[in-house]
Amino acid sequence: MLKQKTTIETISESPEPTEGAAVISVGAENSEFASLTTSLAEIRKLKGVMGYILRSNSSAIIDLTEQDKIIEYAILSTQISESSLEIAKQFSLSDIESVLVEGKNVKVLCMSVGENKISVFMEKTATHAWIIKRILL
């Protein structure tokens, strides 16, 4: 059986994820992931943004205000991504650029950029349109 080496680091320098963000890496880095990390670190500083999850095939960064809810946010993020793909498939839609799910107090923006999946968690009053533009730059 092939074993992969997994490392977990805590990053605290700008423009990297905020202090205490969990970074999990397996294998090689990709430049698109690094670029998205920088963009999301800037987005994280905006008023109303509660945090984000960025994951690729080999790495993941989780930067959330509510550290005790990381598992719930990760499950929600995955379910939104998988459900939107299934809905697109059932209705013969082309690729989905972004999905926004609004709850009573919180909204989640999910996007795929190449092989990278992004989920940004924010207060319901936060503006998501600028976040989409910033990520796609």
Contacts in CASP RR format, 6 or more apart in sequence:
PFRMAT RR
TARGET T0000
AUTHOR 0000-0000-0000
METHOD contacts of the structure
MODEL  1
MLKQKTTIETISESPEPTEGAAVISVGAENSEFASLTTSLAEIRKLKGVM
GYILRSNSSAIIDLTEQDKIIEYAILSTQISESSLEIAKQFSLSDIESVL
VEGKNVKVLCMSVGENKISVFMEKTATHAWIIKRILL
4 26 0 8 1.000
4 27 0 8 1.000
5 26 0 8 1.000
5 27 0 8 1.000
6 24 0 8 1.000
6 25 0 8 1.000
6 26 0 8 1.000
7 24 0 8 1.000
7 25 0 8 1.000
7 26 0 8 1.000
8 22 0 8 1.000
8 23 0 8 1.000
8 24 0 8 1.000
9 23 0 8 1.000
9 25 0 8 1.000
10 19 0 8 1.000
10 20 0 8 1.000
10 21 0 8 1.000
10 22 0 8 1.000
10 23 0 8 1.000
11 17 0 8 1.000
11 19 0 8 1.000
11 20 0 8 1.000
11 21 0 8 1.000
11 23 0 8 1.000
12 18 0 8 1.000
12 19 0 8 1.000
12 20 0 8 1.000
14 41 0 8 1.000
15 37 0 8 1.000
15 38 0 8 1.000
15 41 0 8 1.000
15 42 0 8 1.000
16 37 0 8 1.000
16 38 0 8 1.000
16 41 0 8 1.000
17 23 0 8 1.000
17 37 0 8 1.000
17 40 0 8 1.000
17 41 0 8 1.000
17 44 0 8 1.000
17 61 0 8 1.000
17 63 0 8 1.000
18 41 0 8 1.000
18 44 0 8 1.000
18 63 0 8 1.000
20 63 0 8 1.000
21 61 0 8 1.000
21 62 0 8 1.000
21 63 0 8 1.000
22 60 0 8 1.000
22 61 0 8 1.000
22 62 0 8 1.000
22 63 0 8 1.000
22 70 0 8 1.000
23 59 0 8 1.000
23 60 0 8 1.000
23 61 0 8 1.000
24 59 0 8 1.000
24 60 0 8 1.000
24 61 0 8 1.000
25 58 0 8 1.000
25 59 0 8 1.000
26 58 0 8 1.000
26 59 0 8 1.000
27 58 0 8 1.000
27 59 0 8 1.000
28 58 0 8 1.000
29 58 0 8 1.000
29 59 0 8 1.000
30 56 0 8 1.000
30 58 0 8 1.000
30 115 0 8 1.000
32 113 0 8 1.000
32 114 0 8 1.000
32 115 0 8 1.000
32 116 0 8 1.000
33 54 0 8 1.000
33 56 0 8 1.000
33 59 0 8 1.000
33 116 0 8 1.000
36 54 0 8 1.000
36 113 0 8 1.000
36 116 0 8 1.000
36 118 0 8 1.000
36 135 0 8 1.000
37 54 0 8 1.000
37 61 0 8 1.000
39 134 0 8 1.000
39 135 0 8 1.000
39 137 0 8 1.000
40 52 0 8 1.000
40 54 0 8 1.000
40 61 0 8 1.000
40 63 0 8 1.000
40 118 0 8 1.000
40 120 0 8 1.000
40 135 0 8 1.000
41 63 0 8 1.000
42 134 0 8 1.000
43 49 0 8 1.000
43 52 0 8 1.000
43 120 0 8 1.000
43 131 0 8 1.000
43 134 0 8 1.000
43 135 0 8 1.000
44 51 0 8 1.000
44 52 0 8 1.000
44 63 0 8 1.000
46 126 0 8 1.000
46 131 0 8 1.000
47 126 0 8 1.000
48 122 0 8 1.000
48 123 0 8 1.000
48 125 0 8 1.000
48 126 0 8 1.000
49 120 0 8 1.000
49 121 0 8 1.000
49 122 0 8 1.000
49 123 0 8 1.000
49 126 0 8 1.000
49 131 0 8 1.000
50 64 0 8 1.000
50 65 0 8 1.000
50 66 0 8 1.000
50 106 0 8 1.000
50 121 0 8 1.000
50 122 0 8 1.000
50 123 0 8 1.000
51 63 0 8 1.000
51 64 0 8 1.000
51 65 0 8 1.000
51 120 0 8 1.000
51 121 0 8 1.000
51 122 0 8 1.000
52 61 0 8 1.000
52 62 0 8 1.000
52 63 0 8 1.000
52 64 0 8 1.000
52 118 0 8 1.000
52 119 0 8 1.000
52 120 0 8 1.000
52 121 0 8 1.000
53 60 0 8 1.000
53 61 0 8 1.000
53 62 0 8 1.000
53 63 0 8 1.000
53 64 0 8 1.000
53 73 0 8 1.000
53 74 0 8 1.000
53 77 0 8 1.000
53 117 0 8 1.000
53 118 0 8 1.000
53 119 0 8 1.000
53 121 0 8 1.000
54 60 0 8 1.000
54 61 0 8 1.000
54 116 0 8 1.000
54 117 0 8 1.000
54 118 0 8 1.000
55 61 0 8 1.000
55 116 0 8 1.000
55 117 0 8 1.000
56 115 0 8 1.000
56 116 0 8 1.000
56 117 0 8 1.000
57 115 0 8 1.000
62 70 0 8 1.000
62 73 0 8 1.000
62 74 0 8 1.000
64 70 0 8 1.000
64 73 0 8 1.000
64 121 0 8 1.000
66 73 0 8 1.000
73 119 0 8 1.000
73 121 0 8 1.000
76 108 0 8 1.000
76 119 0 8 1.000
77 108 0 8 1.000
77 110 0 8 1.000
77 117 0 8 1.000
77 119 0 8 1.000
80 99 0 8 1.000
80 101 0 8 1.000
80 108 0 8 1.000
80 110 0 8 1.000
80 119 0 8 1.000
81 99 0 8 1.000
81 110 0 8 1.000
81 112 0 8 1.000
81 117 0 8 1.000
81 119 0 8 1.000
84 96 0 8 1.000
84 99 0 8 1.000
84 110 0 8 1.000
85 96 0 8 1.000
87 93 0 8 1.000
88 94 0 8 1.000
88 95 0 8 1.000
88 96 0 8 1.000
95 112 0 8 1.000
96 112 0 8 1.000
97 111 0 8 1.000
98 109 0 8 1.000
98 110 0 8 1.000
98 111 0 8 1.000
98 132 0 8 1.000
99 109 0 8 1.000
99 110 0 8 1.000
99 111 0 8 1.000
100 107 0 8 1.000
100 108 0 8 1.000
100 109 0 8 1.000
100 110 0 8 1.000
100 128 0 8 1.000
101 107 0 8 1.000
101 108 0 8 1.000
101 110 0 8 1.000
102 124 0 8 1.000
103 124 0 8 1.000
104 124 0 8 1.000
105 123 0 8 1.000
105 124 0 8 1.000
106 121 0 8 1.000
106 122 0 8 1.000
106 123 0 8 1.000
106 124 0 8 1.000
107 121 0 8 1.000
107 122 0 8 1.000
107 123 0 8 1.000
107 124 0 8 1.000
107 126 0 8 1.000
107 128 0 8 1.000
108 119 0 8 1.000
108 120 0 8 1.000
108 121 0 8 1.000
108 122 0 8 1.000
109 118 0 8 1.000
109 119 0 8 1.000
109 120 0 8 1.000
109 122 0 8 1.000
109 128 0 8 1.000
109 131 0 8 1.000
109 132 0 8 1.000
110 117 0 8 1.000
110 118 0 8 1.000
110 119 0 8 1.000
111 117 0 8 1.000
111 118 0 8 1.000
111 119 0 8 1.000
111 132 0 8 1.000
111 135 0 8 1.000
112 118 0 8 1.000
113 135 0 8 1.000
113 136 0 8 1.000
118 135 0 8 1.000
120 128 0 8 1.000
120 131 0 8 1.000
122 128 0 8 1.000
122 131 0 8 1.000
END
